[in-house]
């Protein structure tokens, strides 16, 4: 069933590719333009956000530089989160309510701010959960720290395997929790709010399948990302492909929550 959830979400995206592009490309372009314009108007070098400045260069900009950077960074973050919620709400509503987007998805009358509020709550909960979970992973991995060569500082093969397995498990559990709690997001998008607890209870029948789906998505993301980097490197083609992969990952992630909501709440089949 886990594979069916992932497969259905990919089919959902690529069978409606034109509408997926309408829902997302325009809003993301607006986000980029607003972010760049705000940074430039504030007199902050774009290198601050693109990795083109070293820490030493940042320090040379002056003591008051941070006073300018913080509010600009906060504003850009709010813009990105709002636009991401706009895209997600529009895609949920397209799939579940058959609201077809125009050149830009509608803003008026859409629960974008409530959706963003729900996202923030979920992120806070995820952070709180990840702290003790990370400590557990650290305790489990501590004995294997002996696998690092004291002379060279290089890890042994056994240490790499254990670290990789623990990393995958950590990411999969967090992804699983997000999917279990995240049903409240499409519920908010269609105007039928659901609490995190209600989402957890609703997804209980597919708990195992959701975990398998999270593992599959993680495996696909890692393998495709490594493949692109290995073949194309950090050049222009590699950069463009990574942007496309990131877009697909975001849209499929939204589609998985939409699929789960449609199946568990509305009784739709997963084919």
C-alpha positions in Angstrom: 0.0 0.0 0.0 2.9 2.3 0.7 4.1 2.1 -2.9 0.5 2.7 -4.1 0.4 5.9 -2.1 3.6 7.1 -3.7 2.7 6.0 -7.2 -0.7 7.6 -7.0 0.9 10.9 -6.0 3.3 10.8 -8.9 0.5 9.9 -11.3 -1.6 12.7 -9.8 1.2 15.2 -10.5 2.2 14.1 -14.0 -1.3 13.5 -15.3 -2.1 17.1 -14.3 1.3 18.6 -15.1 -0.1 21.7 -16.9 -2.2 22.6 -13.9 0.6 21.8 -11.5 2.8 24.3 -13.3 0.0 27.0 -13.2 -0.4 26.4 -9.5 3.3 26.7 -8.7 5.5 28.5 -11.2 3.8 31.9 -11.1 3.7 32.1 -7.3 7.3 30.9 -6.9 8.5 33.5 -9.5 6.7 36.2 -7.6 8.5 35.0 -4.4 11.9 35.1 -6.0 11.2 38.6 -7.5 9.9 40.0 -4.1 12.8 38.4 -2.2 15.5 39.8 -4.6 13.9 43.3 -4.7 13.6 43.5 -0.9 17.2 42.4 -0.5 18.5 44.9 -3.1 16.3 47.8 -1.7 17.7 47.1 1.8 21.2 47.4 0.4 22.1 43.8 1.4 24.5 42.0 -1.0 22.7 39.0 -2.7 25.8 37.0 -1.8 24.5 36.8 1.7 21.7 34.6 0.6 23.4 32.7 -2.3 26.6 31.7 -0.4 28.7 34.1 -2.4 30.1 35.8 0.7 32.6 34.5 3.2 32.1 35.1 7.0 35.1 37.5 6.8 33.4 39.5 4.1 30.2 39.7 6.1 32.1 41.1 9.1 33.7 43.7 6.9 30.3 45.1 6.0 30.1 46.8 9.4 28.6 46.4 12.8 25.1 47.5 11.9 25.0 45.1 9.0 23.2 42.4 11.1 20.5 44.9 12.1 19.6 45.2 8.4 20.0 41.6 7.5 17.8 40.1 10.2 14.5 41.9 9.3 15.2 41.4 5.6 15.8 37.7 6.2 12.6 37.5 8.3 10.6 39.2 5.6 12.0 36.9 2.8 11.2 33.9 5.0 7.6 35.0 5.5 7.2 35.6 1.8 8.5 32.1 1.0 6.3 30.5 3.6 3.2 32.4 2.4 3.8 31.5 -1.3 4.5 27.9 -0.4 1.2 27.8 1.4 -0.5 29.5 -1.5 0.8 26.8 -3.8 -0.2 24.0 -1.5 -3.7 25.3 -0.9 -4.2 25.7 -4.6 -3.0 22.2 -5.4 -5.1 20.6 -2.6 -8.2 22.5 -3.8 -7.5 21.6 -7.5 -7.4 17.9 -6.7 -10.1 17.7 -4.0 -12.5 20.4 -5.2 -11.6 20.6 -8.9 -10.8 24.3 -8.7 -8.9 24.9 -11.9 -6.2 27.6 -11.7 -5.7 30.4 -14.1 -2.4 31.9 -15.1 -2.1 32.4 -11.3 -4.0 30.5 -8.7 -6.7 32.4 -6.8 -5.8 34.3 -3.6 -9.2 35.8 -2.7 -11.3 33.6 -0.4 -8.6 31.0 0.0 -7.5 29.9 3.6 -3.8 30.6 3.0 -3.1 32.3 6.3 -4.9 29.6 8.3 -2.9 27.0 6.3 0.3 28.9 7.0 -0.6 29.0 10.7 -1.2 25.2 10.7 2.2 24.7 9.0 4.0 26.7 11.6 2.3 24.7 14.4 3.4 21.5 12.7 6.9 22.7 12.3 7.2 23.6 16.0 5.8 20.2 17.0 8.3 18.5 14.6 11.2 20.4 16.1 10.1 19.5 19.6 9.9 15.9 18.7 13.2 15.8 16.7 15.2 16.9 19.8 14.6 13.8 21.9 14.6 11.6 18.8 18.0 13.0 17.8 19.3 12.3 21.3 18.2 8.7 21.0 19.9 8.4 17.7 23.0 10.0 19.2 23.0 7.5 22.1 22.6 4.6 19.7 25.4 5.8 17.4 27.8 6.7 20.3 29.4 3.2 20.5 30.1 3.2 16.8 32.2 6.4 17.2 35.0 4.0 17.9 34.9 3.3 14.1 36.6 6.6 13.4 40.4 6.2 12.9 42.0 8.4 15.6 45.1 9.0 13.4 43.5 10.0 10.2 40.0 11.1 11.4 38.5 9.0 8.6 35.4 6.8 9.4 35.6 3.1 8.8 33.1 1.2 6.5 31.1 -0.1 9.5 30.7 3.4 10.9 29.6 4.8 7.6 27.0 2.0 7.2 25.6 2.5 10.7 25.5 6.3 10.4 23.7 6.0 7.0 21.1 3.6 8.4 20.5 5.8 11.5 20.2 8.9 9.3 17.7 7.2 7.0 15.7 5.9 10.0 15.7 9.4 11.6 14.5 11.1 8.4 11.9 8.4 7.7 10.4 8.7 11.2 10.2 12.5 11.0 8.6 12.1 7.5 6.2 9.5 8.9 5.1 11.8 11.7 4.6 14.7 9.3 2.3 12.6 7.1 0.4 11.3 10.2 -0.1 14.8 11.5 -0.2 16.6 8.2 -3.7 15.5 7.1 -4.8 18.7 8.9 -3.3 20.7 6.1 -5.5 19.6 3.1 -8.4 19.7 5.6 -7.7 23.3 6.3 -7.3 24.0 2.5 -10.8 22.7 1.7 -12.4 24.6 4.7 -12.9 21.6 7.0 -10.3 22.1 9.7 -8.9 19.1 11.5 -6.7 19.0 14.6 -3.4 17.2 14.8 -4.9 14.6 17.1 -7.8 14.0 14.6 -5.3 13.7 11.8 -3.3 11.1 13.8 -6.4 9.1 14.5 -7.6 9.3 10.9 -4.3 8.0 9.5 -4.0 5.1 12.0 -5.4 2.5 9.6 -2.6 3.3 7.1 0.1 3.8 9.7 2.4 1.1 8.4 1.8 2.0 4.7 2.6 5.7 5.4 5.9 4.7 7.0 6.7 2.6 3.9 5.8 5.6 1.7 8.1 7.8 3.7 11.0 5.3 3.2 10.3 5.1 -0.6 10.2 8.9 -1.0 13.4 9.3 1.0 15.1 6.6 -1.1 14.0 8.2 -4.4 15.1 11.6 -3.3 18.5 10.6 -2.2 19.2 8.3 -5.2 18.1 10.8 -7.8 19.9 13.7 -6.1 23.2 11.7 -5.9 22.7 10.6 -9.4 22.3 14.1 -10.8 25.3 15.4 -8.8 27.5 12.5 -9.9 26.7 12.8 -13.6 26.3 16.6 -14.0 28.2 18.1 -11.0 27.6 21.6 -9.9 27.3 23.1 -13.4 24.3 24.8 -15.1 22.7 21.6 -16.2 23.1 20.1 -12.8 21.6 23.2 -11.1 18.6 23.2 -13.4 17.9 19.5 -12.9 18.2 20.0 -9.1 15.6 22.8 -9.3 13.3 20.5 -11.2 13.9 17.6 -8.8 13.2 19.9 -5.8 9.9 21.1 -7.5 8.8 17.5 -8.1 9.6 16.6 -4.5 7.6 19.5 -3.1 4.6 18.8 -5.4 4.6 15.1 -4.8 4.9 15.7 -1.0 1.7 17.9 -1.2 0.1 15.2 -3.4 0.8 12.5 -0.8 -1.1 14.5 1.8 -3.9 15.2 -0.7 -4.0 11.5 -1.6 -4.3 10.4 2.0 -7.0 13.0 2.7 -9.0 11.9 -0.3 -8.7 8.2 0.6 -9.1 8.3 4.4 -11.6 11.2 4.7 -13.5 11.2 1.4 -13.3 7.5 0.6 -11.5 7.9 -2.7 -9.7 4.9 -4.1 -5.9 4.7 -4.4 -5.1 3.0 -7.7 
